[in-house]
C-alpha cells in the first residue's frame, strides 16, 4: 500500500469507492485547514466532502448527507506495519 490515501474514499461499504484496507489503517481529513472527523466520503480531485446532516434519515434509513466544496487534504493516521 502506498503512503498516500486514495483520491476518492467512502465509509459506506456499498459504495464503489469503499476501501477497507485504507479505512482499517485510518484516514484523517483536513478540510479547508480544519481537522474533520465526521466525513462520510471525500474526493480530492473534485474538492468536496460529504458529512451527515444531523439526525435526518432518508426513506431507506440511511443518514442524509451534505456535499461541501473546498480544499481536501487526506492523510493516514498510522504508519504501515512491517
VMD Tcl script that draws the C-alpha trace (Angstrom):
set ca {
  {0.00 0.00 0.00}
  {1.30 3.48 -0.82}
  {1.88 6.28 1.65}
  {-0.81 8.49 0.10}
  {-4.53 7.92 0.74}
  {-6.86 7.27 -2.20}
  {-8.17 10.22 -4.22}
  {-11.80 9.24 -3.53}
  {-12.84 7.28 -0.44}
  {-16.18 6.38 1.13}
  {-17.05 4.91 4.53}
  {-20.20 3.16 3.24}
  {-19.36 -0.47 2.27}
  {-21.96 -0.38 -0.53}
  {-20.11 2.45 -2.32}
  {-17.75 1.60 -5.21}
  {-15.20 3.94 -3.55}
  {-15.06 1.95 -0.29}
  {-11.52 0.73 0.53}
  {-11.47 -1.42 3.67}
  {-7.66 -1.63 3.82}
  {-7.26 2.16 3.80}
  {-10.01 2.62 6.39}
  {-8.51 -0.03 8.66}
  {-5.20 1.82 8.54}
  {-7.03 5.03 9.43}
  {-7.57 8.07 7.23}
  {-7.85 11.61 8.57}
  {-9.21 14.54 6.57}
  {-8.19 18.19 6.81}
  {-10.86 20.32 5.11}
  {-10.05 23.99 4.47}
  {-7.29 23.73 7.10}
  {-9.56 22.25 9.82}
  {-9.38 18.65 11.05}
  {-12.72 16.89 10.40}
  {-13.70 13.56 11.95}
  {-17.28 13.42 10.64}
  {-16.51 12.87 6.93}
  {-18.54 10.12 5.24}
  {-16.91 10.45 1.80}
  {-14.37 12.70 0.11}
  {-12.88 13.46 -3.30}
  {-9.57 15.30 -3.52}
  {-9.61 15.88 -7.30}
  {-13.15 17.29 -7.27}
  {-12.63 19.18 -3.98}
  {-15.59 18.10 -1.81}
  {-16.56 16.12 1.28}
  {-19.85 14.57 2.40}
  {-20.95 14.92 6.03}
  {-24.09 13.84 7.87}
  {-26.90 16.38 8.15}
  {-27.75 15.96 11.84}
  {-30.00 13.02 12.67}
  {-32.05 13.23 9.46}
  {-32.63 9.96 7.57}
  {-33.83 9.22 4.05}
  {-36.71 6.85 3.31}
  {-34.38 3.84 3.33}
  {-33.00 4.70 6.78}
  {-29.62 5.96 5.56}
  {-28.28 9.22 7.01}
  {-28.86 12.35 4.92}
  {-25.60 13.95 3.80}
  {-24.44 17.36 2.64}
  {-21.78 17.91 -0.01}
  {-19.40 20.73 0.96}
  {-16.83 22.10 -1.51}
  {-13.35 23.24 -0.51}
  {-9.75 22.09 -0.15}
  {-9.45 18.43 0.88}
  {-6.21 17.05 2.36}
  {-6.41 13.36 3.39}
  {-3.65 11.67 5.38}
  {-3.04 8.31 7.05}
  {-3.27 8.21 10.83}
  {-0.91 5.25 11.30}
  {2.32 4.21 9.62}
  {2.20 0.87 7.78}
  {3.09 -2.16 9.89}
  {6.22 -4.01 8.61}
}
mol new
graphics top color blue
foreach p $ca { graphics top sphere $p radius 0.5 }
foreach p [lrange $ca 0 end-1] q [lrange $ca 1 end] { graphics top cylinder $p $q radius 0.2 }
display resetview
